[in-house]
Amino acid sequence: MKSLSQIFIYTILILCGISMVIPFLWMATTAFKTQTEVNRGNVGFIPMDQYSEYNYKGELHHVKLIKVIGDSCFIHVFNEKNQIIREYAKVPTNEVKQIKKIAFHWENFKKAFQKVPFAKYFFNTIFVSISVLIGVLITSSLAAYAFARMEFFGKNTIFYLFISMMMVPQPIYLIPSYVLLNNLGWIDTYQALIVPWIANIFTIFLLRQHFKTIPQELFDAAAIDGCSRFRMLWQIVIPLSKPVISTAAVFSVIGSWNSFMWPLVMTNSESLRVLQVGLSYFSQESSSQTTLLMAASTFSILPLIILFLFAQKKIIASVASSGLKG
């Protein structure tokens, strides 16, 4: 009976996993197709090239079939530059070959990357993500250590107030934040993208849960040896918290990388656009070019997938040791 329940659970998990992977797989495979293939209605996962060929004056040329009349047909003949060199040529139908083969069009990625300044968007996103990450790790480590290991008046009340802020959706505080940053003169600057996010409540909660699991005996021994609180944090807590810190770092980078609404409102100039905002403008400009949109989306999300693959073991280890498991 237990084995049947496990089979059922794993089957559901596999189906859920497949349902989440399929959209990403379709996005990646569509990025390798031609726009003609997409317009033709091919929604499959394998990029296929379909075209007609004809031996015109001793050389194979791509042709376009215009009309078939009995055993003959009319075609347009194209050269290697896709220029018409003969119109409405009448040829035997059986001499026109229909070609269908698997083909990956890597040039879609190059065209998408060069169509708008994605290099600048990537630089802005990486710069903001790293800056926010450094700030989050510093502020969250200090705050989590205070909430987990220090005693002061109102500690629990302040911590619960922090946690309650996680329930406030971003649109609620977007306008007050804009007014505040405007008064500071930070609108359309890197400060607006970085400074408000260097304190992260979820990261504080995550680190606090882990810091509370560290044995008190280690702190007592360090206190006897004359360690200051900062030295305890740096030499005892941080080395024992590498998995959970790695997880917090991954979550911070993902949050900064996927940020859209905040940078859209707080910045105006193209030179400060981050990747998601740039991708949104690109989708408006190239709405009819599905393959380029899918290519841009693919290379935008690829760094996060690589990051997660490298950090997945750390994430699992942190969840197992931070008291968050059910």
URGI-V438246 format. One record per pair of residues at least 6 apart in sequence whose ideal C-beta (glycine too) atoms are under 6 Angstrom apart, sorted by the first residue. I is the first residue (numbers start at 1). GAP is how many residues later the second one is. Records with the same first field share a line. If there is no record, write none. Layout:
I: GAP, GAP
//
This chain:
27: 267, 270
28: 270
29: 16
30: 264
31: 77, 263, 264, 267
32: 15, 72, 73
33: 14, 258
34: 71
35: 256
38: 252
47: 56, 57
49: 52, 54
50: 50
51: 11, 48
52: 11, 13, 44, 46
53: 7, 44, 46
54: 9, 42
56: 21
61: 16
62: 16
63: 12, 14
64: 12
65: 10
66: 8
67: 7
68: 25
71: 22
72: 18
73: 20
74: 14, 16
75: 14
76: 8, 11
77: 8, 9, 12
78: 6
79: 6
108: 183, 184, 187
109: 186
111: 181
112: 180, 183, 184
116: 166
121: 152, 154, 157
124: 150
125: 149, 150
128: 65, 66, 128
129: 124, 127, 128
131: 63
132: 62, 65, 124
133: 116, 119, 120
135: 63
136: 62, 64, 67, 116
139: 59, 60
140: 60, 63, 64, 67
143: 61
144: 60, 63, 64, 67
145: 66, 88
147: 12, 61
148: 60, 63, 64
162: 39
165: 36
166: 35
181: 6, 11
186: 6
188: 79, 80, 81
192: 74
193: 70
203: 45
206: 42
209: 113, 114
210: 31, 34, 112
211: 26
214: 26
218: 18
219: 13
222: 10, 14
243: 71, 74, 75
244: 74, 78
246: 65, 68
247: 67, 68, 71
250: 61
254: 50
257: 47
260: 16
263: 11, 14
264: 13
275: 25
279: 17, 21
282: 14
283: 10
286: 6
319: 6
//
